[in-house]
């Protein structure tokens, strides 16, 4: 897949997340548990849809935040906390298709930043489009905060 990378300014967006410190080896099995915990909290607060899933990678440890954009107030319980996606100048692309290819989108943004001599600030995140059982109709935005 060919990726178009653009630079834009983004505002902070409120989120409801479960933060975690993990390893890259554990993360592929951990994220579902964290996401399910956020959705259970939201459903208990009366929200069952309309919140896009987000995964924020704060660094390479990785310290992560898994959750959703939270556009309406909701009581947060347990390990679910309020947070925000970063504000600032970002390099961004959109991945279309199966999630298994998301690594290619990250590489495309990172390689573009290197080629354009744009320094990243460490934080990067994914914002997922609506769920669809057809992988051809799935899309995910990939953001890298620029220094």
Backbone as ProteinMPNN parsed JSONL, in Angstrom:
{"seq_chain_A": "XXXXXXXXXXXXXXXXXXXXXXXXXXXXXXXXXXXXXXXXXXXXXXXXXXXXXXXXXXXXXXXXXXXXXXXXXXXXXXXXXXXXXXXXXXXXXXXXXXXXXXXXXXXXXXXXXXXXXXXXXXXXXXXXXXXXXXXXXXXXXXXXXXX", "coords_chain_A": {"N_chain_A": [[0.843, -1.183, 0.0], [0.467, 2.243, -0.744], [1.339, 5.141, 1.004], [0.146, 8.358, 1.831], [1.627, 10.981, 3.399], [0.981, 13.67, 5.504], [1.423, 16.935, 6.974], [0.031, 18.478, 9.76], [-1.776, 20.555, 12.109], [-3.048, 19.569, 15.217], [-5.678, 19.611, 17.613], [-5.874, 18.989, 21.148], [-7.569, 16.045, 22.135], [-10.197, 14.82, 24.095], [-10.031, 11.803, 25.996], [-10.983, 8.532, 27.202], [-9.301, 6.204, 28.981], [-7.29, 3.265, 29.677], [-4.302, 3.339, 31.192], [-1.08, 1.818, 30.702], [1.969, 0.082, 31.371], [3.976, -1.841, 29.417], [5.299, -4.501, 27.368], [6.545, -4.721, 24.013], [6.16, -7.265, 23.087], [4.123, -8.274, 24.741], [2.03, -6.508, 24.286], [0.307, -7.001, 21.951], [-1.539, -8.899, 22.922], [-2.481, -7.731, 25.234], [-3.839, -5.304, 24.66], [-6.518, -5.743, 23.926], [-7.775, -6.565, 26.308], [-7.521, -4.18, 27.811], [-9.0, -2.399, 26.226], [-11.532, -3.634, 26.338], [-12.089, -3.227, 29.026], [-12.387, -0.438, 29.142], [-14.642, -0.114, 27.468], [-16.565, -1.528, 28.964], [-16.796, 0.148, 31.171], [-17.791, 2.46, 29.901], [-20.248, 1.499, 28.864], [-21.564, 0.974, 31.279], [-21.942, 3.571, 32.032], [-23.831, 4.368, 30.246], [-23.097, 4.701, 27.581], [-22.805, 3.318, 24.438], [-21.867, 3.368, 21.892], [-20.306, 5.318, 19.221], [-17.853, 6.304, 19.97], [-14.613, 6.645, 19.009], [-12.047, 4.226, 18.846], [-8.845, 4.477, 20.385], [-5.295, 4.285, 20.452], [-2.599, 5.199, 22.214], [0.793, 5.68, 22.115], [3.193, 6.465, 24.24], [5.931, 6.384, 24.402], [8.902, 4.4, 23.722], [8.979, 2.32, 25.538], [6.957, 0.088, 26.012], [5.001, 2.839, 27.274], [1.623, 3.016, 27.339], [-1.662, 4.114, 26.313], [-4.815, 2.916, 26.152], [-7.953, 3.171, 24.739], [-10.779, 5.246, 24.169], [-11.93, 8.028, 22.141], [-13.566, 10.475, 23.925], [-16.432, 11.993, 23.68], [-18.617, 12.904, 25.049], [-19.6, 13.604, 28.44], [-18.915, 11.142, 30.94], [-19.173, 8.975, 33.719], [-16.185, 7.746, 35.053], [-14.692, 4.723, 35.996], [-12.899, 2.336, 38.078], [-9.885, 1.3, 36.604], [-10.084, 3.03, 34.508], [-9.426, 6.147, 33.186], [-9.554, 9.738, 32.669], [-8.021, 11.305, 29.909], [-5.983, 12.787, 27.324], [-5.534, 12.999, 23.785], [-2.485, 14.049, 22.33], [-1.832, 17.536, 21.596], [-0.745, 19.545, 18.852], [1.769, 19.886, 16.254], [1.687, 17.463, 13.746], [2.698, 14.538, 11.901], [0.858, 12.67, 9.67], [-0.905, 9.804, 8.473], [-3.223, 7.69, 6.679], [-4.256, 4.424, 7.129], [-5.621, 1.91, 5.167], [-7.517, -0.977, 5.326], [-6.811, -4.308, 6.599], [-5.915, -4.63, 10.05], [-3.5, -5.866, 10.514], [-1.681, -4.76, 8.797], [-0.915, -2.326, 9.864], [1.619, -1.727, 10.86], [3.092, -1.126, 8.593], [2.081, 1.389, 7.935], [2.977, 2.902, 10.109], [5.76, 2.674, 9.665], [5.898, 4.021, 7.233], [5.241, 6.686, 7.954], [7.298, 7.232, 9.801], [9.583, 6.868, 8.147], [9.068, 8.883, 6.255], [9.256, 11.155, 7.881], [11.977, 11.028, 8.542], [13.149, 11.324, 5.977], [12.266, 13.903, 5.369], [13.521, 15.345, 7.258], [12.229, 15.819, 9.676], [11.841, 15.936, 13.052], [10.638, 13.619, 15.393], [8.543, 13.701, 18.328], [8.255, 11.66, 20.075], [5.694, 10.735, 21.13], [3.078, 8.876, 19.652], [0.149, 7.852, 17.866], [-2.865, 5.949, 17.225], [-5.964, 6.251, 15.626], [-8.938, 4.744, 15.294], [-11.207, 3.941, 12.693], [-14.777, 3.384, 12.285], [-15.925, 0.129, 13.362], [-15.806, -2.643, 11.143], [-16.727, -5.633, 9.605], [-15.715, -6.282, 7.174], [-12.558, -6.245, 5.982], [-11.698, -4.594, 3.907], [-13.069, -2.267, 4.218], [-12.116, -1.016, 6.409], [-10.414, 1.501, 8.248], [-7.643, 3.361, 9.57], [-6.236, 6.04, 11.305], [-2.921, 7.242, 11.578], [-0.794, 8.888, 13.679], [2.057, 10.967, 14.291], [3.606, 12.845, 16.683], [5.288, 15.851, 16.162], [8.502, 17.301, 16.859]], "CA_chain_A": [[0.0, 0.0, 0.0], [1.179, 3.513, -0.787], [0.814, 6.047, 2.03], [0.37, 9.79, 1.708], [1.875, 11.566, 4.72], [0.813, 15.119, 5.524], [1.686, 17.609, 8.25], [-1.093, 19.33, 10.15], [-1.87, 20.847, 13.538], [-4.221, 18.958, 15.831], [-6.034, 20.013, 18.975], [-5.998, 17.885, 22.101], [-8.901, 15.43, 22.117], [-10.41, 14.086, 25.349], [-10.135, 10.353, 25.895], [-11.14, 7.682, 28.383], [-8.297, 5.184, 28.683], [-6.567, 2.549, 30.719], [-2.871, 3.433, 30.924], [-0.333, 0.62, 31.073], [3.356, -0.106, 30.972], [3.992, -3.211, 28.919], [6.375, -4.754, 26.413], [6.0, -4.865, 22.663], [5.746, -8.651, 22.93], [2.862, -8.473, 25.459], [0.985, -5.572, 23.885], [-0.725, -7.544, 21.058], [-2.584, -9.607, 23.662], [-2.96, -6.877, 26.321], [-4.677, -4.177, 24.259], [-7.94, -6.13, 23.908], [-8.226, -6.515, 27.703], [-7.64, -2.773, 28.203], [-10.131, -1.846, 25.477], [-12.768, -4.191, 26.904], [-12.31, -2.567, 30.319], [-12.908, 0.905, 28.855], [-16.009, -0.231, 26.958], [-17.44, -1.925, 30.076], [-17.018, 1.378, 31.937], [-18.669, 3.337, 29.128], [-21.597, 0.921, 28.837], [-22.15, 1.207, 32.606], [-22.309, 4.989, 32.057], [-24.87, 4.632, 29.262], [-22.553, 4.934, 26.235], [-22.555, 2.025, 23.804], [-21.28, 3.563, 20.561], [-19.989, 6.709, 18.89], [-16.539, 6.68, 20.488], [-13.578, 5.974, 18.224], [-10.981, 3.582, 19.613], [-7.526, 5.099, 20.256], [-4.139, 3.699, 21.123], [-1.552, 6.206, 22.319], [2.093, 5.136, 22.526], [3.882, 7.642, 24.753], [7.369, 6.212, 24.231], [9.275, 3.084, 23.216], [9.071, 1.322, 26.622], [6.094, 1.248, 25.827], [3.907, 3.334, 28.103], [0.512, 3.122, 26.391], [-3.019, 4.406, 26.773], [-5.768, 2.275, 25.245], [-9.303, 3.592, 25.092], [-11.638, 5.852, 23.157], [-12.227, 9.453, 22.194], [-14.761, 10.627, 24.757], [-17.024, 13.243, 23.23], [-19.643, 13.309, 26.013], [-19.198, 13.223, 29.789], [-19.287, 9.807, 31.404], [-18.44, 8.639, 34.94], [-15.128, 6.769, 34.807], [-14.503, 3.89, 37.181], [-11.82, 1.356, 38.012], [-8.619, 1.806, 36.054], [-10.362, 3.928, 33.389], [-9.183, 7.539, 33.578], [-9.615, 10.753, 31.627], [-6.731, 11.712, 29.366], [-6.159, 13.479, 26.044], [-4.548, 12.813, 22.726], [-1.66, 15.262, 22.311], [-2.05, 18.642, 20.665], [0.488, 20.033, 18.244], [2.041, 19.595, 14.85], [1.829, 16.022, 13.561], [2.743, 13.888, 10.595], [-0.264, 11.731, 9.746], [-1.339, 9.073, 7.293], [-4.363, 6.811, 6.919], [-4.102, 3.037, 6.683], [-6.871, 1.281, 4.756], [-7.415, -2.426, 5.264], [-6.653, -5.104, 7.816], [-5.045, -4.07, 11.089], [-2.19, -6.508, 10.438], [-0.8, -3.91, 8.004], [-0.669, -1.024, 10.507], [3.059, -1.499, 10.992], [3.542, -0.468, 7.361], [1.717, 2.808, 8.032], [3.935, 3.519, 11.047], [7.05, 2.781, 8.979], [5.781, 5.067, 6.213], [5.322, 7.997, 8.604], [8.651, 7.377, 10.343], [10.513, 7.054, 7.024], [8.8, 10.202, 5.693], [9.839, 12.138, 8.802], [13.428, 10.966, 8.363], [13.472, 11.899, 4.672], [11.945, 15.334, 5.401], [14.268, 15.907, 8.391], [11.274, 16.211, 10.715], [12.114, 15.175, 14.267], [9.438, 13.247, 16.133], [8.607, 14.05, 19.75], [8.083, 10.448, 20.883], [4.309, 10.255, 21.188], [2.42, 8.525, 18.403], [-1.127, 7.229, 18.21], [-3.764, 5.455, 16.192], [-7.392, 6.499, 15.825], [-9.578, 3.732, 14.463], [-12.514, 4.218, 12.126], [-15.825, 2.487, 12.798], [-15.717, -1.304, 13.145], [-16.452, -3.254, 9.984], [-16.267, -7.012, 9.428], [-15.036, -6.348, 5.881], [-11.276, -5.536, 6.118], [-11.545, -3.593, 2.85], [-13.763, -1.045, 4.637], [-11.513, -0.591, 7.681], [-9.371, 2.517, 8.128], [-7.027, 3.797, 10.82], [-5.326, 7.181, 11.183], [-1.677, 7.065, 12.33], [-0.243, 10.213, 13.969], [3.327, 11.109, 15.004], [3.811, 14.21, 17.148], [6.584, 16.388, 15.724], [9.205, 18.133, 17.85]], "C_chain_A": [[0.887, 1.245, 0.0], [0.514, 4.474, 0.201], [1.148, 7.488, 1.685], [0.508, 10.344, 3.126], [1.742, 13.073, 4.593], [1.167, 15.641, 6.905], [0.512, 18.53, 8.528], [-0.993, 19.608, 11.647], [-3.149, 20.227, 14.067], [-4.419, 19.518, 17.227], [-6.039, 18.77, 19.86], [-7.425, 17.349, 22.031], [-9.076, 14.623, 23.388], [-10.59, 12.589, 25.09], [-10.478, 9.746, 27.248], [-10.267, 6.468, 28.099], [-7.932, 4.387, 29.931], [-5.096, 2.672, 30.348], [-2.169, 2.151, 31.37], [1.124, 0.769, 30.66], [3.477, -1.571, 30.607], [5.272, -3.435, 28.129], [5.739, -4.878, 25.043], [5.541, -6.3, 22.414], [4.389, -8.904, 23.59], [1.716, -7.64, 24.896], [-0.059, -6.175, 22.948], [-1.813, -8.35, 21.759], [-3.19, -8.744, 24.767], [-3.987, -5.844, 25.868], [-6.164, -4.52, 24.301], [-8.523, -6.059, 25.321], [-8.45, -5.071, 28.153], [-8.835, -2.121, 27.514], [-11.46, -2.345, 26.037], [-13.111, -3.532, 28.239], [-12.898, -1.163, 30.124], [-14.353, 0.811, 28.389], [-16.988, -0.676, 28.042], [-17.78, -0.702, 30.927], [-17.995, 2.292, 31.204], [-20.098, 2.807, 29.092], [-22.299, 1.12, 30.179], [-22.595, 2.656, 32.753], [-23.323, 5.367, 30.986], [-24.38, 4.903, 27.85], [-22.223, 3.581, 25.616], [-21.955, 2.145, 22.404], [-20.929, 5.029, 20.373], [-18.659, 7.189, 19.405], [-15.474, 5.916, 19.703], [-12.478, 5.429, 19.137], [-9.664, 4.293, 19.324], [-6.488, 4.259, 20.986], [-3.025, 4.721, 21.049], [-0.295, 5.542, 22.859], [2.941, 6.339, 22.944], [5.385, 7.591, 24.525], [7.634, 4.802, 23.716], [9.353, 2.019, 24.295], [8.232, 0.08, 26.311], [5.172, 1.534, 27.017], [2.783, 3.614, 27.11], [-0.747, 3.587, 27.095], [-3.956, 3.824, 25.724], [-7.162, 2.689, 25.683], [-10.061, 4.149, 23.917], [-11.602, 7.371, 23.26], [-13.521, 9.581, 22.973], [-15.372, 11.991, 24.482], [-18.118, 13.761, 24.147], [-19.198, 12.879, 27.405], [-19.712, 11.829, 30.168], [-18.527, 9.541, 32.698], [-17.429, 7.532, 34.629], [-14.828, 6.024, 36.096], [-13.336, 2.93, 36.977], [-10.537, 1.988, 37.512], [-8.827, 2.778, 34.898], [-10.252, 5.371, 33.878], [-9.359, 8.458, 32.378], [-8.194, 11.097, 31.198], [-7.009, 12.53, 28.109], [-5.142, 12.957, 25.044], [-3.774, 14.118, 22.628], [-2.128, 16.292, 21.287], [-0.703, 19.013, 20.066], [0.579, 19.687, 16.778], [2.33, 18.103, 14.723], [2.07, 15.682, 12.089], [1.707, 12.777, 10.68], [-0.477, 11.045, 8.403], [-2.544, 8.235, 7.672], [-4.064, 5.447, 6.313], [-5.481, 2.504, 6.347], [-6.647, -0.22, 4.687], [-7.175, -3.043, 6.629], [-5.638, -4.48, 8.776], [-3.646, -4.667, 11.049], [-1.193, -5.662, 9.653], [-0.459, -2.581, 8.635], [0.81, -0.711, 10.68], [3.632, -0.812, 9.764], [3.225, 1.017, 7.387], [2.665, 3.534, 8.983], [5.297, 3.696, 10.377], [7.013, 3.895, 7.937], [5.904, 6.456, 6.83], [6.733, 8.233, 9.14], [9.659, 7.639, 9.227], [10.323, 8.422, 6.372], [9.424, 11.283, 6.569], [11.359, 12.184, 8.654], [13.836, 11.646, 7.063], [13.261, 13.413, 4.637], [12.68, 16.075, 6.515], [13.341, 16.519, 9.435], [11.543, 15.331, 11.928], [10.807, 14.868, 14.99], [9.655, 13.524, 17.617], [8.379, 12.836, 20.653], [6.68, 9.896, 20.879], [3.792, 9.971, 19.78], [1.132, 7.807, 18.758], [-1.885, 6.815, 16.971], [-5.179, 5.813, 16.596], [-8.107, 5.626, 14.801], [-10.93, 4.21, 13.963], [-13.526, 3.232, 12.675], [-15.515, 1.025, 12.468], [-16.453, -1.752, 11.887], [-15.879, -4.654, 9.821], [-15.535, -7.206, 8.105], [-13.727, -5.561, 5.982], [-11.063, -4.462, 5.05], [-12.19, -2.258, 3.224], [-13.234, -0.492, 5.955], [-10.462, 0.473, 7.39], [-8.909, 2.963, 9.512], [-6.094, 4.961, 10.532], [-4.121, 6.943, 12.091], [-1.005, 8.43, 12.437], [1.112, 10.095, 14.664], [3.462, 12.578, 15.383], [5.199, 14.655, 16.742], [7.173, 17.307, 16.787], [9.242, 19.567, 17.381]], "O_chain_A": [[1.923, 1.285, 0.663], [-0.71, 4.604, 0.231], [2.273, 7.807, 1.298], [-0.393, 10.189, 3.95], [2.316, 13.683, 3.69], [1.206, 14.889, 7.879], [0.058, 19.265, 7.651], [-0.216, 18.97, 12.358], [-4.207, 20.34, 13.448], [-3.464, 19.852, 17.927], [-6.19, 17.648, 19.378], [-8.376, 18.117, 21.885], [-8.207, 13.823, 23.736], [-11.209, 12.174, 24.111], [-10.288, 10.366, 28.295], [-10.463, 5.779, 27.098], [-8.221, 4.777, 31.062], [-4.677, 2.168, 29.305], [-2.614, 1.483, 32.304], [1.453, 1.491, 29.719], [3.122, -2.445, 31.398], [6.213, -2.647, 28.218], [4.536, -5.112, 24.925], [4.631, -6.528, 21.616], [3.584, -9.669, 23.06], [0.553, -8.025, 25.019], [-1.242, -5.886, 23.127], [-2.917, -8.468, 21.226], [-4.314, -9.007, 25.196], [-4.915, -5.536, 26.615], [-6.982, -3.678, 24.671], [-9.63, -5.556, 25.514], [-9.453, -4.771, 28.801], [-9.591, -1.379, 28.141], [-12.403, -1.569, 26.192], [-14.283, -3.307, 28.544], [-13.798, -0.754, 30.858], [-15.204, 1.567, 28.857], [-18.139, -0.239, 28.037], [-18.923, -0.538, 31.353], [-18.919, 2.834, 31.81], [-21.05, 3.567, 29.268], [-23.496, 1.404, 30.215], [-23.521, 2.946, 33.511], [-23.647, 6.544, 30.826], [-25.173, 5.299, 26.996], [-21.464, 2.795, 26.182], [-21.578, 1.141, 21.8], [-21.206, 5.869, 21.229], [-18.353, 8.376, 19.292], [-15.439, 4.686, 19.729], [-12.044, 6.096, 20.077], [-9.385, 4.668, 18.185], [-6.773, 3.616, 21.996], [-2.56, 5.072, 19.965], [-0.313, 4.921, 23.922], [3.356, 7.134, 22.101], [6.042, 8.63, 24.461], [6.708, 4.093, 23.322], [9.76, 0.895, 23.999], [8.825, -0.998, 26.351], [4.645, 0.628, 27.663], [2.969, 4.362, 26.15], [-0.879, 3.469, 28.314], [-3.898, 4.195, 24.552], [-7.512, 2.572, 26.857], [-10.006, 3.613, 22.811], [-11.29, 7.932, 24.311], [-14.48, 8.858, 22.7], [-14.898, 13.012, 24.982], [-18.512, 14.923, 24.047], [-18.487, 11.884, 27.538], [-20.797, 11.412, 29.763], [-17.338, 9.852, 32.774], [-17.77, 6.516, 34.023], [-14.722, 6.63, 37.163], [-12.853, 2.737, 35.861], [-10.152, 3.074, 37.944], [-7.854, 3.304, 34.357], [-10.897, 5.764, 34.85], [-9.32, 8.021, 31.227], [-7.283, 11.169, 32.022], [-8.15, 12.922, 27.862], [-4.044, 12.533, 25.406], [-4.348, 15.189, 22.823], [-2.73, 15.961, 20.265], [0.342, 18.824, 20.688], [-0.388, 19.258, 16.149], [3.116, 17.546, 15.489], [1.702, 16.426, 11.181], [1.68, 12.025, 11.654], [-0.256, 11.63, 7.343], [-2.854, 8.084, 8.854], [-3.675, 5.331, 5.151], [-6.41, 2.628, 7.146], [-5.695, -0.682, 4.059], [-7.316, -2.393, 7.665], [-4.644, -3.886, 8.359], [-2.696, -4.032, 11.508], [0.016, -5.824, 9.82], [0.224, -1.769, 8.01], [1.205, 0.454, 10.647], [4.556, -0.006, 9.876], [4.021, 1.826, 6.908], [3.103, 4.649, 8.699], [5.919, 4.751, 10.506], [7.988, 4.629, 7.777], [6.598, 7.314, 6.284], [7.298, 9.31, 8.953], [10.496, 8.533, 9.345], [11.3, 9.058, 5.977], [10.048, 12.216, 6.063], [11.953, 13.262, 8.642], [14.765, 12.453, 7.048], [13.995, 14.126, 3.953], [12.493, 17.278, 6.699], [13.619, 17.577, 9.999], [11.476, 14.105, 11.832], [9.971, 15.751, 15.177], [10.787, 13.575, 18.099], [8.316, 12.981, 21.874], [6.488, 8.703, 20.647], [4.041, 10.733, 18.845], [1.027, 7.216, 19.832], [-1.607, 7.247, 15.852], [-5.553, 5.694, 17.763], [-7.9, 5.762, 13.595], [-11.705, 4.807, 14.71], [-13.171, 2.341, 13.447], [-14.922, 0.722, 11.433], [-17.565, -1.307, 11.604], [-14.664, -4.835, 9.893], [-14.813, -8.188, 7.935], [-13.763, -4.332, 6.06], [-10.314, -3.512, 5.279], [-11.889, -1.232, 2.615], [-13.84, 0.402, 6.546], [-9.714, 0.372, 6.418], [-9.668, 2.946, 10.481], [-5.261, 4.889, 9.629], [-4.272, 6.5, 13.229], [-0.684, 9.056, 11.426], [1.301, 9.232, 15.521], [3.438, 13.453, 14.518], [6.176, 13.935, 16.948], [6.453, 17.994, 17.511], [9.788, 20.428, 18.071]]}, "name": "protein", "num_of_chains": 1, "seq": "XXXXXXXXXXXXXXXXXXXXXXXXXXXXXXXXXXXXXXXXXXXXXXXXXXXXXXXXXXXXXXXXXXXXXXXXXXXXXXXXXXXXXXXXXXXXXXXXXXXXXXXXXXXXXXXXXXXXXXXXXXXXXXXXXXXXXXXXXXXXXXXXXXX"}
